[in-house]
């Protein structure tokens, strides 16, 4: 894999993560550029299609205020990336606030521009999974 592809992965994630703090519609816009149309995402022990993942995140954003916290680590090797970050979450119904530590392991595809680096499949874990 080329250094340019690895930089494209880094740029895609760093620029895109800013959309987390703009609500579901901003996240969805980012999602549509981040993921391949046939991508899968593995979260909470389930392998989801992209549409299932979008639907799950819509429910998540409806129930919780979500603000991306600190971005701690990003390791990129070939077409794989591992990231660790925190998320500040507020339950809209109860007002309970907590910090969630998340780790993702993601496989990317190198597309010609303007599409660029996009996720083929990802795996996510958090220390405080939401139900």
C-alpha positions, -999 to 999 in steps of 0.1 A, spaced: 0 0 0 12 35 -7 20 62 18 -6 83 0 -33 58 7 -23 57 44 -24 95 45 -59 94 28 -71 71 55 -58 94 82 -73 125 66 -106 108 61 -109 99 98 -95 132 112 -117 154 91 -147 132 93 -146 128 131 -155 165 134 -190 156 121 -198 135 152 -205 167 172 -231 180 147 -259 155 153 -272 126 133 -277 144 100 -241 155 99 -230 121 110 -251 105 82 -235 128 56 -201 118 68 -212 81 69 -222 83 32 -187 94 22 -168 72 47 -183 38 39 -185 17 7 -222 12 -2 -218 -26 6 -198 -21 38 -204 -39 70 -199 -28 105 -195 -51 135 -207 -35 167 -222 -50 199 -214 -85 186 -235 -81 155 -224 -78 118 -245 -51 103 -251 -39 68 -244 -3 62 -282 5 63 -286 -15 96 -257 5 110 -272 38 99 -306 28 115 -289 18 147 -270 51 149 -302 70 142 -318 53 173 -286 61 192 -286 98 183 -324 100 191 -318 87 226 -284 103 234 -266 136 230 -232 126 216 -200 146 216 -167 132 204 -141 137 231 -104 131 227 -88 113 198 -60 93 214 -44 70 189 -44 61 152 -23 33 138 -24 27 101 -8 -3 84 -15 -10 47 -53 -8 43 -60 -13 80 -65 13 107 -70 11 145 -83 41 164 -90 49 201 -111 78 212 -136 90 239 -172 100 235 -192 121 259 -227 108 261 -258 123 278 -290 102 281 -317 126 268 -344 110 290 -325 108 323 -298 135 319 -272 109 330 -238 118 316 -208 95 311 -177 90 290 -173 60 267 -139 48 256 -141 33 221 -117 13 199 -122 6 162 -104 -17 138 -112 -8 102 -104 -21 67 -103 5 39 -105 3 1 -84 27 -20 -108 43 -46 -98 67 -73 -105 104 -65 -128 120 -58 -142 90 -38 -109 81 -21 -104 59 10 -135 43 22 -144 16 48 -151 -19 36 -156 -34 71 -151 -22 106 -152 -35 142 -160 -14 172 -158 -20 209 -166 4 238 -161 0 275 -197 11 282 -219 -4 254 -253 12 250 -284 -9 248 
